[in-house]
Amino acid sequence: MVQRTEHCYIIKNEQILNGEPIIKGTRTAVRAIVEMWRIGVSPEEIPQRLPHLSLSQVFDALSYYLDHQTEINEYIEQNRIPDELIDPRVRNL
């Protein structure tokens, strides 16, 4: 079941990522955009790294995050790889 949100590019689909907010027409989670932004990738750079996204979609994902920080932060934490599972050679990259 597809659930629309108040953001034009963001939907939830129970069949994709268990209903986690995604960019409509993709399998790209809002949290993926947020995590890139948090490590210092500017919104304008994100479509260069994820060329299937438009700048409008990126800004809508960030806007969704700002309106739903607790929800997205929970998804980020649920999908975090524990430090002990990260190879020390790449841990600080």
ZIWOCOR-V772336 format. One record per helix or strand of 3 or more residues. SS is the DSSP state (H for helix, E for strand). FROM is the first residue (numbers start at 1). LEN is the number of residues. If there is no record, write none. Layout:
# ZIWOCOR-V772336
<<SS;FROM;LEN> <SS;FROM;LEN>>
This chain:
# ZIWOCOR-V772336
<<E;2;3> <E;10;4> <H;17;3> <H;30;9> <H;43;7> <H;55;13> <H;69;10> <H;83;3>>
